[in-house]
Amino acid sequence: KLEKAEMLEMTVRHLQKLQRQSTVNNNNEQTVMNKFRAGF
């Protein structure tokens, strides 16, 4: 059985991972839009 602290740590790590992925995806979308606006 997981302790509450362990579960909280796992949850925090998971949320941080999701946040990093979201940041990367947003940066990629911005790069794509910039290239599109520049005419490739």
PQR file of N, CA, C, O and H, with PARSE charges and radii, in Angstrom:
ATOM      1  N   LYS A   1       0.850  -1.190   0.000 -0.4000 1.5000
ATOM      2  CA  LYS A   1       0.000   0.000   0.000 -0.0000 2.0000
ATOM      3  C   LYS A   1       0.887   1.242   0.000  0.5500 1.7000
ATOM      4  O   LYS A   1       1.864   1.320   0.745 -0.5500 1.4000
ATOM      5  N   LEU A   2       0.536   2.205  -0.841 -0.4000 1.5000
ATOM      6  CA  LEU A   2       1.306   3.441  -0.908 -0.0000 2.0000
ATOM      7  C   LEU A   2       0.949   4.365   0.247  0.5500 1.7000
ATOM      8  O   LEU A   2      -0.209   4.480   0.647 -0.5500 1.4000
ATOM      9  H   LEU A   2      -0.257   2.141  -1.447  0.4000 1.0000
ATOM     10  N   GLU A   3       1.962   5.005   0.759 -0.4000 1.5000
ATOM     11  CA  GLU A   3       1.736   6.015   1.788 -0.0000 2.0000
ATOM     12  C   GLU A   3       1.187   7.278   1.124  0.5500 1.7000
ATOM     13  O   GLU A   3       1.381   7.494  -0.072 -0.5500 1.4000
ATOM     14  H   GLU A   3       2.903   4.912   0.434  0.4000 1.0000
ATOM     15  N   LYS A   4       0.514   8.093   1.897 -0.4000 1.5000
ATOM     16  CA  LYS A   4      -0.046   9.333   1.357 -0.0000 2.0000
ATOM     17  C   LYS A   4       1.044  10.215   0.761  0.5500 1.7000
ATOM     18  O   LYS A   4       0.860  10.801  -0.306 -0.5500 1.4000
ATOM     19  H   LYS A   4       0.356   7.917   2.869  0.4000 1.0000
ATOM     20  N   ALA A   5       2.173  10.310   1.447 -0.4000 1.5000
ATOM     21  CA  ALA A   5       3.268  11.151   0.960 -0.0000 2.0000
ATOM     22  C   ALA A   5       3.785  10.644  -0.380  0.5500 1.7000
ATOM     23  O   ALA A   5       4.094  11.436  -1.270 -0.5500 1.4000
ATOM     24  H   ALA A   5       2.322   9.834   2.314  0.4000 1.0000
ATOM     25  N   GLU A   6       3.879   9.326  -0.524 -0.4000 1.5000
ATOM     26  CA  GLU A   6       4.341   8.754  -1.790 -0.0000 2.0000
ATOM     27  C   GLU A   6       3.359   9.065  -2.918  0.5500 1.7000
ATOM     28  O   GLU A   6       3.764   9.403  -4.030 -0.5500 1.4000
ATOM     29  H   GLU A   6       3.628   8.683   0.199  0.4000 1.0000
ATOM     30  N   MET A   7       2.091   8.949  -2.624 -0.4000 1.5000
ATOM     31  CA  MET A   7       1.067   9.242  -3.626 -0.0000 2.0000
ATOM     32  C   MET A   7       1.120  10.707  -4.037  0.5500 1.7000
ATOM     33  O   MET A   7       0.985  11.030  -5.217 -0.5500 1.4000
ATOM     34  H   MET A   7       1.762   8.674  -1.720  0.4000 1.0000
ATOM     35  N   LEU A   8       1.315  11.594  -3.063 -0.4000 1.5000
ATOM     36  CA  LEU A   8       1.419  13.020  -3.375 -0.0000 2.0000
ATOM     37  C   LEU A   8       2.651  13.308  -4.229  0.5500 1.7000
ATOM     38  O   LEU A   8       2.583  14.094  -5.174 -0.5500 1.4000
ATOM     39  H   LEU A   8       1.424  11.331  -2.104  0.4000 1.0000
ATOM     40  N   GLU A   9       3.769  12.676  -3.903 -0.4000 1.5000
ATOM     41  CA  GLU A   9       4.990  12.870  -4.687 -0.0000 2.0000
ATOM     42  C   GLU A   9       4.785  12.404  -6.123  0.5500 1.7000
ATOM     43  O   GLU A   9       5.200  13.080  -7.065 -0.5500 1.4000
ATOM     44  H   GLU A   9       3.824  12.037  -3.136  0.4000 1.0000
ATOM     45  N   MET A  10       4.148  11.254  -6.289 -0.4000 1.5000
ATOM     46  CA  MET A  10       3.886  10.733  -7.628 -0.0000 2.0000
ATOM     47  C   MET A  10       2.963  11.676  -8.405  0.5500 1.7000
ATOM     48  O   MET A  10       3.153  11.899  -9.600 -0.5500 1.4000
ATOM     49  H   MET A  10       3.812  10.705  -5.523  0.4000 1.0000
ATOM     50  N   THR A  11       1.978  12.216  -7.720 -0.4000 1.5000
ATOM     51  CA  THR A  11       1.036  13.134  -8.362 -0.0000 2.0000
ATOM     52  C   THR A  11       1.742  14.408  -8.805  0.5500 1.7000
ATOM     53  O   THR A  11       1.530  14.889  -9.918 -0.5500 1.4000
ATOM     54  H   THR A  11       1.823  12.034  -6.749  0.4000 1.0000
ATOM     55  N   VAL A  12       2.581  14.952  -7.929 -0.4000 1.5000
ATOM     56  CA  VAL A  12       3.320  16.171  -8.264 -0.0000 2.0000
ATOM     57  C   VAL A  12       4.229  15.926  -9.458  0.5500 1.7000
ATOM     58  O   VAL A  12       4.273  16.745 -10.376 -0.5500 1.4000
ATOM     59  H   VAL A  12       2.753  14.561  -7.025  0.4000 1.0000
ATOM     60  N   ARG A  13       4.954  14.811  -9.460 -0.4000 1.5000
ATOM     61  CA  ARG A  13       5.842  14.494 -10.587 -0.0000 2.0000
ATOM     62  C   ARG A  13       5.051  14.374 -11.887  0.5500 1.7000
ATOM     63  O   ARG A  13       5.478  14.862 -12.933 -0.5500 1.4000
ATOM     64  H   ARG A  13       4.918  14.146  -8.714  0.4000 1.0000
ATOM     65  N   HIS A  14       3.907  13.725 -11.807 -0.4000 1.5000
ATOM     66  CA  HIS A  14       3.081  13.544 -13.000 -0.0000 2.0000
ATOM     67  C   HIS A  14       2.594  14.891 -13.535  0.5500 1.7000
ATOM     68  O   HIS A  14       2.636  15.135 -14.741 -0.5500 1.4000
ATOM     69  H   HIS A  14       3.560  13.328 -10.957  0.4000 1.0000
ATOM     70  N   LEU A  15       2.137  15.757 -12.643 -0.4000 1.5000
ATOM     71  CA  LEU A  15       1.658  17.069 -13.067 -0.0000 2.0000
ATOM     72  C   LEU A  15       2.788  17.918 -13.648  0.5500 1.7000
ATOM     73  O   LEU A  15       2.582  18.650 -14.616 -0.5500 1.4000
ATOM     74  H   LEU A  15       2.104  15.558 -11.663  0.4000 1.0000
ATOM     75  N   GLN A  16       3.977  17.821 -13.061 -0.4000 1.5000
ATOM     76  CA  GLN A  16       5.123  18.557 -13.592 -0.0000 2.0000
ATOM     77  C   GLN A  16       5.468  18.063 -14.993  0.5500 1.7000
ATOM     78  O   GLN A  16       5.791  18.857 -15.876 -0.5500 1.4000
ATOM     79  H   GLN A  16       4.145  17.227 -12.275  0.4000 1.0000
ATOM     80  N   LYS A  17       5.396  16.753 -15.189 -0.4000 1.5000
ATOM     81  CA  LYS A  17       5.672  16.175 -16.505 -0.0000 2.0000
ATOM     82  C   LYS A  17       4.662  16.679 -17.530  0.5500 1.7000
ATOM     83  O   LYS A  17       5.035  17.059 -18.640 -0.5500 1.4000
ATOM     84  H   LYS A  17       5.133  16.108 -14.471  0.4000 1.0000
ATOM     85  N   LEU A  18       3.392  16.683 -17.160 -0.4000 1.5000
ATOM     86  CA  LEU A  18       2.355  17.181 -18.065 -0.0000 2.0000
ATOM     87  C   LEU A  18       2.573  18.653 -18.395  0.5500 1.7000
ATOM     88  O   LEU A  18       2.383  19.076 -19.535 -0.5500 1.4000
ATOM     89  H   LEU A  18       3.089  16.375 -16.258  0.4000 1.0000
ATOM     90  N   GLN A  19       2.971  19.426 -17.397 -0.4000 1.5000
ATOM     91  CA  GLN A  19       3.201  20.852 -17.613 -0.0000 2.0000
ATOM     92  C   GLN A  19       4.370  21.070 -18.571  0.5500 1.7000
ATOM     93  O   GLN A  19       4.301  21.928 -19.451 -0.5500 1.4000
ATOM     94  H   GLN A  19       3.126  19.083 -16.471  0.4000 1.0000
ATOM     95  N   ARG A  20       5.446  20.294 -18.401 -0.4000 1.5000
ATOM     96  CA  ARG A  20       6.592  20.403 -19.307 -0.0000 2.0000
ATOM     97  C   ARG A  20       6.184  20.048 -20.732  0.5500 1.7000
ATOM     98  O   ARG A  20       6.569  20.734 -21.679 -0.5500 1.4000
ATOM     99  H   ARG A  20       5.502  19.597 -17.686  0.4000 1.0000
ATOM    100  N   GLN A  21       5.412  18.988 -20.887 -0.4000 1.5000
ATOM    101  CA  GLN A  21       4.968  18.577 -22.218 -0.0000 2.0000
ATOM    102  C   GLN A  21       4.101  19.658 -22.848  0.5500 1.7000
ATOM    103  O   GLN A  21       4.214  19.931 -24.043 -0.5500 1.4000
ATOM    104  H   GLN A  21       5.100  18.430 -20.118  0.4000 1.0000
ATOM    105  N   SER A  22       3.247  20.267 -22.056 -0.4000 1.5000
ATOM    106  CA  SER A  22       2.375  21.328 -22.557 -0.0000 2.0000
ATOM    107  C   SER A  22       3.199  22.522 -23.014  0.5500 1.7000
ATOM    108  O   SER A  22       2.906  23.121 -24.049 -0.5500 1.4000
ATOM    109  H   SER A  22       3.156  20.045 -21.085  0.4000 1.0000
ATOM    110  N   THR A  23       4.218  22.867 -22.256 -0.4000 1.5000
ATOM    111  CA  THR A  23       5.085  23.991 -22.609 -0.0000 2.0000
ATOM    112  C   THR A  23       5.798  23.714 -23.920  0.5500 1.7000
ATOM    113  O   THR A  23       5.878  24.590 -24.781 -0.5500 1.4000
ATOM    114  H   THR A  23       4.456  22.381 -21.416  0.4000 1.0000
ATOM    115  N   VAL A  24       6.315  22.503 -24.078 -0.4000 1.5000
ATOM    116  CA  VAL A  24       7.008  22.125 -25.312 -0.0000 2.0000
ATOM    117  C   VAL A  24       6.045  22.187 -26.484  0.5500 1.7000
ATOM    118  O   VAL A  24       6.390  22.715 -27.541 -0.5500 1.4000
ATOM    119  H   VAL A  24       6.250  21.792 -23.378  0.4000 1.0000
ATOM    120  N   ASN A  25       4.840  21.655 -26.312 -0.4000 1.5000
ATOM    121  CA  ASN A  25       3.847  21.671 -27.387 -0.0000 2.0000
ATOM    122  C   ASN A  25       3.482  23.097 -27.772  0.5500 1.7000
ATOM    123  O   ASN A  25       3.345  23.399 -28.958 -0.5500 1.4000
ATOM    124  H   ASN A  25       4.559  21.227 -25.453  0.4000 1.0000
ATOM    125  N   ASN A  26       3.322  23.969 -26.797 -0.4000 1.5000
ATOM    126  CA  ASN A  26       2.989  25.367 -27.088 -0.0000 2.0000
ATOM    127  C   ASN A  26       4.116  26.041 -27.852  0.5500 1.7000
ATOM    128  O   ASN A  26       3.865  26.816 -28.775 -0.5500 1.4000
ATOM    129  H   ASN A  26       3.433  23.723 -25.834  0.4000 1.0000
ATOM    130  N   ASN A  27       5.365  25.749 -27.473 -0.4000 1.5000
ATOM    131  CA  ASN A  27       6.509  26.327 -28.172 -0.0000 2.0000
ATOM    132  C   ASN A  27       6.562  25.829 -29.605  0.5500 1.7000
ATOM    133  O   ASN A  27       6.850  26.601 -30.520 -0.5500 1.4000
ATOM    134  H   ASN A  27       5.569  25.119 -26.724  0.4000 1.0000
ATOM    135  N   ASN A  28       6.285  24.532 -29.813 -0.4000 1.5000
ATOM    136  CA  ASN A  28       6.287  23.972 -31.160 -0.0000 2.0000
ATOM    137  C   ASN A  28       5.206  24.616 -32.018  0.5500 1.7000
ATOM    138  O   ASN A  28       5.448  24.939 -33.181 -0.5500 1.4000
ATOM    139  H   ASN A  28       6.051  23.905 -29.070  0.4000 1.0000
ATOM    140  N   GLU A  29       4.025  24.803 -31.458 -0.4000 1.5000
ATOM    141  CA  GLU A  29       2.935  25.433 -32.202 -0.0000 2.0000
ATOM    142  C   GLU A  29       3.308  26.857 -32.586  0.5500 1.7000
ATOM    143  O   GLU A  29       3.008  27.299 -33.695 -0.5500 1.4000
ATOM    144  H   GLU A  29       3.829  24.541 -30.513  0.4000 1.0000
ATOM    145  N   GLN A  30       3.954  27.571 -31.687 -0.4000 1.5000
ATOM    146  CA  GLN A  30       4.360  28.948 -31.974 -0.0000 2.0000
ATOM    147  C   GLN A  30       5.385  28.970 -33.097  0.5500 1.7000
ATOM    148  O   GLN A  30       5.325  29.836 -33.969 -0.5500 1.4000
ATOM    149  H   GLN A  30       4.198  27.212 -30.787  0.4000 1.0000
ATOM    150  N   THR A  31       6.329  28.027 -33.090 -0.4000 1.5000
ATOM    151  CA  THR A  31       7.341  27.940 -34.140 -0.0000 2.0000
ATOM    152  C   THR A  31       6.689  27.659 -35.483  0.5500 1.7000
ATOM    153  O   THR A  31       7.043  28.275 -36.489 -0.5500 1.4000
ATOM    154  H   THR A  31       6.378  27.324 -32.381  0.4000 1.0000
ATOM    155  N   VAL A  32       5.747  26.740 -35.503 -0.4000 1.5000
ATOM    156  CA  VAL A  32       5.038  26.408 -36.742 -0.0000 2.0000
ATOM    157  C   VAL A  32       4.305  27.634 -37.275  0.5500 1.7000
ATOM    158  O   VAL A  32       4.354  27.921 -38.471 -0.5500 1.4000
ATOM    159  H   VAL A  32       5.461  26.240 -34.686  0.4000 1.0000
ATOM    160  N   MET A  33       3.631  28.348 -36.392 -0.4000 1.5000
ATOM    161  CA  MET A  33       2.899  29.544 -36.825 -0.0000 2.0000
ATOM    162  C   MET A  33       3.855  30.614 -37.354  0.5500 1.7000
ATOM    163  O   MET A  33       3.556  31.279 -38.346 -0.5500 1.4000
ATOM    164  H   MET A  33       3.592  28.114 -35.421  0.4000 1.0000
ATOM    165  N   ASN A  34       4.992  30.780 -36.698 -0.4000 1.5000
ATOM    166  CA  ASN A  34       5.966  31.773 -37.159 -0.0000 2.0000
ATOM    167  C   ASN A  34       6.487  31.417 -38.545  0.5500 1.7000
ATOM    168  O   ASN A  34       6.626  32.291 -39.401 -0.5500 1.4000
ATOM    169  H   ASN A  34       5.235  30.240 -35.892  0.4000 1.0000
ATOM    170  N   LYS A  35       6.777  30.139 -38.771 -0.4000 1.5000
ATOM    171  CA  LYS A  35       7.252  29.699 -40.088 -0.0000 2.0000
ATOM    172  C   LYS A  35       6.174  29.914 -41.142  0.5500 1.7000
ATOM    173  O   LYS A  35       6.462  30.346 -42.258 -0.5500 1.4000
ATOM    174  H   LYS A  35       6.664  29.429 -38.076  0.4000 1.0000
ATOM    175  N   PHE A  36       4.939  29.613 -40.783 -0.4000 1.5000
ATOM    176  CA  PHE A  36       3.833  29.793 -41.724 -0.0000 2.0000
ATOM    177  C   PHE A  36       3.690  31.263 -42.105  0.5500 1.7000
ATOM    178  O   PHE A  36       3.543  31.601 -43.280 -0.5500 1.4000
ATOM    179  H   PHE A  36       4.705  29.263 -39.876  0.4000 1.0000
ATOM    180  N   ARG A  37       3.735  32.122 -41.109 -0.4000 1.5000
ATOM    181  CA  ARG A  37       3.591  33.566 -41.368 -0.0000 2.0000
ATOM    182  C   ARG A  37       4.753  34.096 -42.206  0.5500 1.7000
ATOM    183  O   ARG A  37       4.588  35.020 -43.003 -0.5500 1.4000
ATOM    184  H   ARG A  37       3.855  31.848 -40.155  0.4000 1.0000
ATOM    185  N   ALA A  38       5.932  33.498 -42.012 -0.4000 1.5000
ATOM    186  CA  ALA A  38       7.113  33.946 -42.746 -0.0000 2.0000
ATOM    187  C   ALA A  38       7.114  33.416 -44.179  0.5500 1.7000
ATOM    188  O   ALA A  38       7.962  33.799 -44.984 -0.5500 1.4000
ATOM    189  H   ALA A  38       6.066  32.748 -41.365  0.4000 1.0000
ATOM    190  N   GLY A  39       6.177  32.545 -44.490 -0.4000 1.5000
ATOM    191  CA  GLY A  39       6.107  31.993 -45.843 -0.0000 2.0000
ATOM    192  C   GLY A  39       7.022  30.802 -46.015  0.5500 1.7000
ATOM    193  O   GLY A  39       7.545  30.546 -47.099 -0.5500 1.4000
ATOM    194  H   GLY A  39       5.489  32.233 -43.836  0.4000 1.0000
ATOM    195  N   PHE A  40       7.203  30.083 -44.929 -0.4000 1.5000
ATOM    196  CA  PHE A  40       8.033  28.874 -44.890 -0.0000 2.0000
ATOM    197  C   PHE A  40       9.439  29.283 -44.996  0.5500 1.7000
ATOM    198  O   PHE A  40      10.331  28.435 -44.986 -0.5500 1.4000
ATOM    199  H   PHE A  40       6.777  30.291 -44.048  0.4000 1.0000
TER
END
